[in-house]
Amino acid sequence: MLEHATMGFNIADLFERAVDAVPDRMALICGSRRLTYREFDEEANRLANHLLGKGFGHGDHIGIYGQNTAEWLVAMVAIFKIRAVPININFRYVQDELAYLFDNADLVALVHDREYIPRIEAVTAKVPGLRHFVMIDDESGEDPARIGATEWSAAIADASPERPVLPRTDDDHYVIYTGGTTGMPKGVVWRHEDVFYALGGGVDAYTNERITHGDQLADKARATETPMVSLNIPPLMHGAAQWGALRFLFEGNTVVFVPRFSAEAVWSIIEAEKVNTMMITGDAMARPLIETLQEDPNRWDLSSLFVTSSSAVVFSPSLKDALLDLLPNIMVIDAIGSSESGMNGMVIQTKGQTANHGGGGPTVSAGRDAVVLDDNLVPLPPGTGVVGKLARGGNIPIGYYKDPVKTAANFVHAPDGTRYVVAGDFALHEADGSITLLGRGSVCINSGGEKIYPEEVETILKSHPEVYDVLVVGVPDDRWGQAVCAVVQSRHPENPPTLADLDAHSRTQLAAYKTLRHLVLVDEIQRSPSGKPDYPWAAETAVAAL
């Protein structure tokens, strides 16, 4: 096998070293497709060589637009192999959002599901630089000739299975488009080495020790007789799913995806594939999983599962406790982080332990290079009780793609010269060195001069038995400027909770100024496919209803 000049942390190199270490081990399972490391590598090589033959290469932005498939992940690795940059496309976007993203990301090619051809056709005239399409087949029956797309099978049929010979480096780019909780999506630009240390397993999550050389993970794969089997439930267009897969692949483990989320499918796959670890994104996935298991706790053999982890979205304490009641032998890991910052910390809970939510989101052990900054960008010592902004130094992104204003606002230099990413979360640095996440500054409620963090109130309300889901927003108030309003999806819509019910429940755990002044009931809380809250929608809904 070819050895590239770099022996560092280029994503394609890290994957290929795992292939060379364990070529016959199962790498990827998704739906009916099962690929060993060798098969995965050869299919990725074929697509990479197809793209090279069309003139694409170093620095080109190539979109991936589809549901979870084996082809999605193969395409991502293939794009890295030619030093191009895969761009994640939210499959829920409609015409105007797609046109914005295709243009903003400067796409030159697109790998896409067949069903999205009509949407793609509707926006191609607005994106003249987009000139090549590779179609992943599905059952939709859409005609690829409408956009001149090449079918996946045809693209790889005549291409070489040999690895492209390219001088990759650790400075090659990885870009993740993130919508966050507000605003249009923005592309976060990372160097490969930096994103490896921030999200890809370059820092051991339990010890905070750094990987020191590029062969270390492949050596671990070679020495491991029984690989881990990891189930990634979020959509691959979400960074948590991408890195949940890549970091396990770098170590020679087996990665499993569900094509489309359903609670029954998840539990069935865990039983069938003897899954060891499951990754979700917060309550939006945890709730249906728990409720389905509660209906028939003995339906599936889940004895292989020992870790459930959640990232990117807060995982409510009440749901953690419910999951541990059903599966008392597992560990629940709640991690905090973002596409801009990487992993900032985590907390591990087992049966019998009480989740520590110190007045907001989770209280976690601080990750390597995570700090809480004061208004002068100086790290706050533990135990001051001063609310600051969560930040991370060390290996952080270059900035936002084509957005120097946002880059300057969120990537800052402290007085001592240290460069930090400040993604907008308020936090407390606790006396024991842990960090309590309070919530996003962009959705903080100002009521009579007091700051109220929505996640803090949401955490309390979610523990009420009649609250299925909730978002908390500020609404205009003549006296206080803003008042706290809960937008609630009731567990039993025929008998929903009242404002008095929720007020009484929250007053036992919250200061009076943080309690509810208004309640708006909705049929369903609107969230992104990854479970992130849509606060603009909640605010508009609340104001319209009141």
C-alpha positions as CSV (number, residue, x, y, z in Angstrom):
1,M,0.0,0.0,0.0
2,L,1.2,3.5,-0.8
3,E,2.5,5.6,2.2
4,H,1.8,9.3,1.8
5,A,4.4,11.8,2.6
6,T,2.6,13.0,5.7
7,M,2.3,10.8,8.7
8,G,0.1,13.2,10.6
9,F,-3.6,13.6,10.9
10,N,-5.1,14.1,7.5
11,I,-8.6,12.5,7.6
12,A,-8.1,10.4,4.5
13,D,-4.7,9.1,5.7
14,L,-6.2,8.2,9.1
15,F,-8.9,6.2,7.5
16,E,-6.5,4.5,5.1
17,R,-4.2,3.4,7.9
18,A,-7.1,1.7,9.6
19,V,-7.9,-0.1,6.3
20,D,-4.3,-1.3,6.1
21,A,-4.5,-2.5,9.7
22,V,-7.8,-4.4,9.6
23,P,-8.8,-4.8,5.9
24,D,-11.2,-7.7,6.4
25,R,-13.0,-6.2,9.5
26,M,-16.6,-4.9,9.1
27,A,-16.4,-1.1,8.8
28,L,-19.9,0.1,7.9
29,I,-23.5,-1.3,8.1
30,C,-26.4,0.8,6.9
31,G,-29.6,-0.8,5.7
32,S,-28.8,-3.8,3.5
33,R,-25.3,-2.6,2.8
34,R,-22.3,-4.1,4.7
35,L,-18.8,-3.0,3.8
36,T,-15.5,-4.3,5.1
37,Y,-12.7,-1.8,5.5
38,R,-11.2,-3.1,2.2
39,E,-14.6,-2.8,0.4
40,F,-15.2,0.6,1.8
41,D,-11.8,1.8,0.7
42,E,-12.1,0.4,-2.8
43,E,-15.5,2.0,-3.4
44,A,-14.3,5.3,-2.0
45,N,-11.2,5.1,-4.3
46,R,-13.5,4.5,-7.3
47,L,-15.6,7.6,-6.6
48,A,-12.5,9.6,-5.8
49,N,-11.0,8.6,-9.2
50,H,-14.2,9.4,-11.0
51,L,-14.2,12.9,-9.5
52,L,-10.5,13.4,-10.4
53,G,-11.4,12.4,-13.9
54,K,-14.0,15.2,-14.0
55,G,-11.4,17.7,-13.0
56,F,-12.1,18.1,-9.3
57,G,-9.4,18.2,-6.7
58,H,-7.6,20.2,-4.0
59,G,-9.9,22.7,-2.3
60,D,-13.0,22.1,-4.4
61,H,-16.3,22.1,-2.5
62,I,-18.4,19.1,-3.2
63,G,-21.9,18.8,-1.6
64,I,-23.5,15.7,-0.1
65,Y,-27.3,15.9,0.0
66,G,-29.1,12.9,1.2
67,Q,-30.5,10.7,4.0
68,N,-28.2,8.2,5.9
69,T,-26.8,5.7,3.4
70,A,-23.5,3.9,3.1
71,E,-22.9,6.0,0.0
72,W,-23.1,9.2,2.0
73,L,-20.1,8.2,4.2
74,V,-18.2,6.6,1.3
75,A,-18.6,9.9,-0.6
76,M,-17.3,11.9,2.3
77,V,-14.1,9.8,2.5
78,A,-13.7,9.8,-1.3
79,I,-13.8,13.6,-1.4
80,F,-11.2,13.8,1.3
81,K,-9.0,11.4,-0.7
82,I,-8.7,13.9,-3.5
83,R,-8.1,16.8,-1.1
84,A,-11.5,18.3,-1.9
85,V,-13.9,19.4,0.8
86,P,-17.3,17.7,1.5
87,I,-20.1,20.1,2.3
88,N,-23.1,18.8,4.3
89,I,-26.5,19.7,3.0
90,N,-29.6,19.7,5.3
91,F,-32.1,17.5,3.5
92,R,-35.0,19.4,5.0
93,Y,-34.0,22.6,3.2
94,V,-36.4,23.9,0.5
95,Q,-35.6,25.9,-2.6
96,D,-34.5,29.3,-1.2
97,E,-32.4,27.7,1.5
98,L,-30.7,25.3,-0.9
99,A,-30.0,28.1,-3.4
100,Y,-28.4,30.1,-0.5
101,L,-26.3,27.2,0.7
102,F,-25.2,26.0,-2.7
103,D,-24.1,29.5,-3.6
104,N,-22.5,30.4,-0.2
105,A,-20.5,27.2,-0.2
106,D,-19.3,27.6,-3.8
107,L,-20.3,24.1,-4.7
108,V,-18.8,22.7,-8.0
109,A,-20.3,19.2,-7.7
110,L,-23.0,17.4,-5.7
111,V,-23.6,13.8,-4.5
112,H,-27.3,13.5,-3.9
113,D,-30.2,11.2,-3.3
114,R,-32.4,10.6,-6.3
115,E,-35.5,12.0,-4.5
116,Y,-34.0,15.5,-4.4
117,I,-33.6,15.9,-8.1
118,P,-36.7,18.3,-8.4
119,R,-35.3,20.6,-5.7
120,I,-31.8,20.6,-7.3
121,E,-33.3,21.3,-10.7
122,A,-35.1,24.3,-9.3
123,V,-32.0,26.0,-8.1
124,T,-29.2,25.1,-10.5
125,A,-29.7,28.2,-12.6
126,K,-28.8,30.3,-9.6
127,V,-25.6,28.4,-9.0
128,P,-23.7,28.4,-12.3
129,G,-20.5,26.9,-10.8
130,L,-22.3,23.7,-9.9
131,R,-21.5,21.5,-12.9
132,H,-21.5,17.8,-11.9
133,F,-23.9,15.5,-10.1
134,V,-23.6,11.9,-8.8
135,M,-26.9,10.3,-7.9
136,I,-27.4,7.9,-5.0
137,D,-30.3,5.6,-6.1
138,D,-33.4,5.2,-4.0
139,E,-37.1,4.2,-4.6
140,S,-38.2,7.7,-5.7
141,G,-38.1,7.1,-9.5
142,E,-37.0,10.6,-10.3
143,D,-35.2,11.0,-13.7
144,P,-31.5,11.8,-13.4
145,A,-31.5,13.2,-16.9
146,R,-33.4,16.3,-15.6
147,I,-30.1,17.6,-14.2
148,G,-27.6,15.4,-16.1
149,A,-26.7,13.3,-13.1
150,T,-24.5,10.3,-13.3
151,E,-25.8,7.3,-11.3
152,W,-23.6,6.1,-8.5
153,S,-23.1,2.6,-10.0
154,A,-22.0,4.1,-13.3
155,A,-19.7,6.6,-11.7
156,I,-17.8,3.9,-9.8
157,A,-18.0,1.1,-12.5
158,D,-15.2,2.2,-14.7
159,A,-13.1,4.0,-12.2
160,S,-9.9,2.5,-10.7
161,P,-10.1,0.9,-7.2
162,E,-6.6,2.0,-6.5
163,R,-5.9,4.9,-4.1
164,P,-5.3,8.3,-5.7
165,V,-1.7,9.4,-5.4
166,L,-1.9,12.9,-3.9
167,P,0.4,14.8,-1.5
168,R,-2.2,15.3,1.3
169,T,-1.4,17.4,4.3
170,D,-2.8,18.2,7.8
171,D,-3.6,21.7,6.5
172,D,-6.3,20.3,4.1
173,H,-9.8,21.7,5.0
174,Y,-12.8,20.2,6.6
175,V,-16.0,22.4,6.5
176,I,-19.2,21.8,8.4
177,Y,-22.2,24.0,7.8
178,T,-24.2,24.6,10.9
179,G,-27.5,26.4,11.4
180,G,-27.2,26.7,15.2
181,T,-30.3,27.9,16.9
182,T,-30.7,31.2,14.9
183,G,-29.8,32.6,11.5
184,M,-28.7,31.2,8.2
185,P,-26.3,28.3,8.0
186,K,-22.6,29.2,8.2
187,G,-19.6,27.1,7.2
188,V,-17.1,26.5,9.9
189,V,-13.6,25.9,8.3
190,W,-11.2,23.6,10.1
191,R,-7.7,22.3,9.3
192,H,-7.7,18.5,9.4
193,E,-5.3,18.3,12.3
194,D,-7.3,20.8,14.4
195,V,-10.6,19.0,13.8
196,F,-9.0,15.7,14.6
197,Y,-7.9,17.0,18.0
198,A,-11.2,18.7,18.6
199,L,-13.7,16.1,17.4
200,G,-12.0,13.1,15.9
201,G,-10.5,11.3,18.8
202,G,-7.2,13.1,18.9
203,V,-7.8,13.8,22.6
204,D,-8.9,11.0,24.8
205,A,-12.3,12.0,26.2
206,Y,-11.7,10.3,29.5
207,T,-8.0,11.2,30.2
208,N,-7.6,14.4,28.1
209,E,-4.4,12.9,26.8
210,R,-3.4,13.7,23.2
211,I,-2.6,11.3,20.4
212,T,1.0,11.9,19.5
213,H,1.5,10.4,16.1
214,G,-0.5,9.4,13.0
215,D,-0.1,5.6,13.4
216,Q,-1.3,5.5,17.0
217,L,-5.0,4.8,16.3
218,A,-4.2,2.2,13.5
219,D,-1.9,0.4,15.9
220,K,-4.7,0.3,18.4
221,A,-7.0,-1.1,15.7
222,R,-4.5,-3.8,14.8
223,A,-4.0,-4.8,18.5
224,T,-7.8,-5.0,19.2
225,E,-9.2,-8.4,18.6
226,T,-12.9,-7.5,19.2
227,P,-13.9,-4.1,17.7
228,M,-16.5,-1.9,19.2
229,V,-19.9,-1.7,17.3
230,S,-21.2,1.9,17.4
231,L,-24.7,3.0,16.3
232,N,-24.9,6.6,15.1
233,I,-28.6,7.7,15.0
234,P,-28.4,11.3,13.9
235,P,-28.4,12.2,10.2
236,L,-25.0,12.3,8.6
237,M,-25.5,15.8,7.5
238,H,-24.9,16.7,11.2
239,G,-21.4,17.0,12.5
240,A,-22.1,14.8,15.5
241,A,-22.9,11.9,13.3
242,Q,-19.9,12.5,11.0
243,W,-17.4,12.5,13.8
244,G,-19.2,9.8,15.7
245,A,-18.4,7.6,12.7
246,L,-15.0,8.9,11.7
247,R,-13.4,8.6,15.1
248,F,-14.6,5.0,15.4
249,L,-13.4,4.2,11.9
250,F,-9.9,5.6,12.6
251,E,-9.7,2.9,15.4
252,G,-10.9,0.0,13.2
253,N,-14.3,-0.3,14.8
254,T,-17.6,-1.0,13.2
255,V,-20.0,1.8,12.5
256,V,-23.8,1.3,12.1
257,F,-26.4,3.8,10.8
258,V,-30.2,3.7,10.5
259,P,-31.3,4.9,7.1
260,R,-34.2,6.9,8.7
261,F,-34.9,7.3,12.4
262,S,-37.5,5.2,14.1
263,A,-37.4,4.0,17.7
264,E,-38.3,0.4,16.8
265,A,-35.6,0.3,14.1
266,V,-33.0,1.5,16.5
267,W,-33.7,-1.1,19.2
268,S,-34.0,-3.9,16.5
269,I,-30.6,-2.9,15.1
270,I,-29.0,-2.9,18.5
271,E,-30.2,-6.4,19.1
272,A,-29.3,-7.7,15.6
273,E,-25.8,-6.2,15.4
274,K,-24.9,-6.5,19.0
275,V,-24.3,-2.7,19.3
276,N,-22.1,-1.6,22.2
277,T,-22.4,2.2,22.0
278,M,-25.3,4.4,20.8
279,M,-25.1,8.1,20.0
280,I,-28.1,10.4,20.0
281,T,-28.7,14.1,20.0
282,G,-30.7,15.0,23.1
283,D,-34.3,14.7,24.0
284,A,-35.8,14.7,20.5
285,M,-34.3,11.2,19.9
286,A,-34.2,10.0,23.5
287,R,-37.9,10.5,24.2
288,P,-39.4,8.2,21.5
289,L,-36.7,5.6,22.2
290,I,-37.5,5.6,25.9
291,E,-41.3,5.5,25.3
292,T,-41.1,2.7,22.8
293,L,-39.0,0.6,25.2
294,Q,-41.3,1.4,28.1
295,E,-44.2,-0.1,26.2
296,D,-42.4,-3.5,26.0
297,P,-39.2,-3.5,28.0
298,N,-38.4,-7.2,27.2
299,R,-39.1,-7.1,23.5
300,W,-35.4,-6.8,22.5
301,D,-32.2,-8.3,23.8
302,L,-30.1,-5.1,24.5
303,S,-27.5,-6.8,26.7
304,S,-24.6,-5.8,24.3
305,L,-25.3,-2.0,24.9
306,F,-23.2,-0.4,27.6
307,V,-22.9,3.3,26.5
308,T,-25.4,5.8,25.3
309,S,-24.0,9.2,24.5
310,S,-25.7,12.5,23.6
311,S,-24.0,15.5,22.1
312,A,-24.9,18.9,20.5
313,V,-28.2,19.2,22.4
314,V,-29.1,19.1,26.1
315,F,-30.2,15.7,27.4
316,S,-32.8,16.3,30.1
317,P,-32.1,14.8,33.6
318,S,-35.6,13.2,33.7
319,L,-35.0,11.4,30.5
320,K,-31.6,10.2,31.6
321,D,-33.1,8.7,34.7
322,A,-35.9,7.1,32.7
323,L,-33.3,5.5,30.3
324,L,-31.3,4.2,33.3
325,D,-34.4,2.7,34.9
326,L,-34.9,0.7,31.7
327,L,-31.3,-0.1,31.1
328,P,-29.6,-0.1,34.5
329,N,-26.3,-1.5,33.3
330,I,-25.4,1.2,30.8
331,M,-23.5,4.5,31.2
332,V,-25.1,7.7,29.9
333,I,-22.6,10.3,28.6
334,D,-23.7,13.9,28.0
335,A,-21.2,15.9,26.0
336,I,-21.2,19.6,25.4
337,G,-19.7,21.2,22.3
338,S,-20.4,22.7,18.9
339,S,-19.3,22.7,15.3
340,E,-17.2,25.8,16.1
341,S,-15.5,24.6,19.3
342,G,-15.3,20.8,19.3
343,M,-15.9,18.9,22.5
344,N,-15.8,21.1,25.6
345,G,-16.6,18.6,28.3
346,M,-18.7,15.7,29.3
347,V,-20.5,14.0,32.3
348,I,-21.0,10.3,32.8
349,Q,-24.0,9.0,34.7
350,T,-24.8,5.5,35.8
351,K,-27.8,4.0,37.6
352,G,-28.2,5.5,41.1
353,Q,-26.3,8.6,40.4
354,T,-28.1,12.0,40.3
355,A,-27.5,14.1,37.3
356,N,-25.8,17.4,38.2
357,H,-27.5,20.3,36.4
358,G,-26.2,23.2,38.4
359,G,-28.8,25.7,37.5
360,G,-28.9,25.3,33.7
361,G,-27.7,22.8,31.3
362,P,-25.3,19.9,32.3
363,T,-22.4,20.4,34.7
364,V,-19.5,18.6,33.0
365,S,-15.9,17.8,33.5
366,A,-14.0,20.4,31.5
367,G,-12.5,19.2,28.2
368,R,-8.9,20.0,27.3
369,D,-8.5,23.7,26.5
370,A,-12.0,24.6,27.6
371,V,-12.3,27.7,29.7
372,V,-14.9,30.3,30.8
373,L,-13.9,33.9,29.9
374,D,-14.9,37.1,31.5
375,D,-15.9,40.2,29.6
376,N,-12.2,41.1,29.1
377,L,-11.5,37.6,27.6
378,V,-9.5,36.5,30.7
379,P,-10.2,33.0,32.0
380,L,-12.3,33.0,35.1
381,P,-10.8,31.0,38.0
382,P,-12.9,28.1,39.4
383,G,-15.5,29.1,42.1
384,T,-15.9,32.8,41.5
385,G,-19.7,32.4,40.8
386,V,-19.3,34.9,37.9
387,V,-21.2,34.1,34.7
388,G,-18.9,34.1,31.7
389,K,-18.7,32.8,28.2
390,L,-17.7,29.2,27.4
391,A,-14.6,29.2,25.1
392,R,-11.9,26.9,23.9
393,G,-8.3,27.4,22.9
394,G,-5.8,25.1,21.3
395,N,-6.9,23.4,18.2
396,I,-9.8,25.5,16.9
397,P,-11.2,26.4,13.4
398,I,-9.7,28.9,11.0
399,G,-13.1,30.7,11.0
400,Y,-16.3,31.0,9.1
401,Y,-16.3,30.5,5.3
402,K,-16.6,33.9,3.5
403,D,-17.7,35.7,6.7
404,P,-14.9,37.8,8.2
405,V,-17.3,39.7,10.4
406,K,-18.6,36.6,12.2
407,T,-15.1,35.2,12.3
408,A,-13.8,38.3,14.1
409,A,-16.7,38.2,16.5
410,N,-16.4,34.6,17.5
411,F,-12.7,33.9,17.1
412,V,-11.0,36.3,19.5
413,H,-7.5,37.0,20.9
414,A,-7.2,37.3,24.7
415,P,-4.8,40.0,26.2
416,D,-2.1,37.3,26.6
417,G,-2.3,36.5,22.9
418,T,-4.2,33.2,23.2
419,R,-6.7,32.6,20.4
420,Y,-10.1,31.3,21.5
421,V,-13.4,30.4,19.9
422,V,-16.4,31.8,21.7
423,A,-19.5,30.2,20.3
424,G,-22.1,32.1,22.5
425,D,-22.8,29.9,25.4
426,F,-22.9,31.4,28.9
427,A,-21.4,29.2,31.6
428,L,-20.1,29.0,35.2
429,H,-16.7,27.6,36.2
430,E,-17.5,25.7,39.3
431,A,-15.2,25.4,42.4
432,D,-14.3,21.8,41.6
433,G,-13.1,22.8,38.0
434,S,-16.2,21.6,36.3
435,I,-18.3,23.8,33.9
436,T,-22.0,24.4,34.1
437,L,-23.6,25.3,30.8
438,L,-26.3,28.0,31.1
439,G,-27.5,28.5,27.6
440,R,-27.1,30.6,24.4
441,G,-26.6,34.3,24.8
442,S,-28.5,34.9,21.6
443,V,-31.7,33.6,23.2
444,C,-31.1,34.9,26.8
445,I,-34.2,36.6,28.2
446,N,-33.8,40.0,29.9
447,S,-36.7,40.5,32.4
448,G,-36.4,43.7,34.5
449,G,-32.6,43.6,34.1
450,E,-32.3,39.9,35.2
451,K,-30.9,37.4,32.8
452,I,-32.8,34.2,32.3
453,Y,-31.4,31.3,30.4
454,P,-34.1,29.3,28.5
455,E,-32.3,26.0,29.0
456,E,-32.5,26.3,32.7
457,V,-36.2,26.8,32.7
458,E,-36.7,24.1,30.0
459,T,-34.8,21.6,32.1
460,I,-37.2,22.1,35.0
461,L,-40.4,22.1,32.9
462,K,-39.4,18.8,31.1
463,S,-39.5,17.1,34.4
464,H,-43.3,17.8,34.7
465,P,-45.1,14.6,33.7
466,E,-47.5,16.3,31.3
467,V,-44.8,18.1,29.3
468,Y,-43.7,16.2,26.3
469,D,-41.4,19.0,24.8
470,V,-40.9,22.6,25.5
471,L,-39.0,25.7,24.4
472,V,-38.8,28.8,26.5
473,V,-38.6,32.3,25.0
474,G,-39.0,35.9,26.0
475,V,-42.1,37.9,24.9
476,P,-42.6,41.6,25.1
477,D,-43.8,42.9,28.5
478,D,-44.8,46.5,29.2
479,R,-43.4,46.4,32.8
480,W,-40.4,44.1,32.6
481,G,-39.3,44.4,29.0
482,Q,-39.5,40.7,28.5
483,A,-41.5,38.0,30.2
484,V,-40.9,34.2,30.3
485,C,-43.2,32.2,28.0
486,A,-43.2,28.4,27.6
487,V,-44.2,27.0,24.3
488,V,-45.3,23.5,25.3
489,Q,-46.2,20.3,23.5
490,S,-48.4,18.4,25.9
491,R,-48.0,14.6,26.6
492,H,-51.8,14.4,26.7
493,P,-53.3,17.1,24.4
494,E,-56.8,16.3,25.6
495,N,-55.8,17.3,29.1
496,P,-52.8,19.7,28.9
497,P,-51.1,21.3,31.8
498,T,-52.2,24.8,32.8
499,L,-50.0,27.8,33.5
500,A,-50.8,27.4,37.2
501,D,-49.6,23.8,37.1
502,L,-46.3,24.6,35.5
503,D,-45.8,27.7,37.6
504,A,-46.3,25.7,40.8
505,H,-43.9,23.0,39.5
506,S,-41.1,25.4,38.6
507,R,-41.3,27.6,41.7
508,T,-40.0,24.8,43.8
509,Q,-36.8,24.8,41.8
510,L,-36.4,28.3,40.3
511,A,-36.2,31.8,41.6
512,A,-39.4,33.7,41.3
513,Y,-38.2,36.0,38.5
514,K,-37.5,33.0,36.3
515,T,-40.9,31.4,36.5
516,L,-43.5,31.5,33.8
517,R,-45.7,34.4,33.0
518,H,-47.2,32.9,29.8
519,L,-48.0,29.5,28.4
520,V,-48.6,28.7,24.7
521,L,-49.7,25.1,23.8
522,V,-48.8,23.7,20.3
523,D,-49.3,20.4,18.6
524,E,-45.6,19.9,18.0
525,I,-42.4,21.7,18.9
526,Q,-40.3,22.5,15.9
527,R,-36.7,21.4,15.9
528,S,-34.0,20.7,13.4
529,P,-33.3,17.1,12.2
530,S,-30.6,16.9,14.8
531,G,-32.9,18.0,17.6
532,K,-31.6,21.6,17.9
533,P,-34.3,24.0,19.1
534,D,-35.8,26.5,16.7
535,Y,-36.1,29.5,18.9
536,P,-37.1,32.0,16.2
537,W,-40.1,29.8,15.4
538,A,-40.9,29.5,19.1
539,A,-40.8,33.3,19.6
540,E,-42.9,34.0,16.6
541,T,-45.5,31.4,17.7
542,A,-45.6,32.8,21.2
543,V,-46.0,36.4,20.1
544,A,-48.7,35.4,17.6
545,A,-50.6,33.4,20.2
546,L,-50.5,36.1,22.9
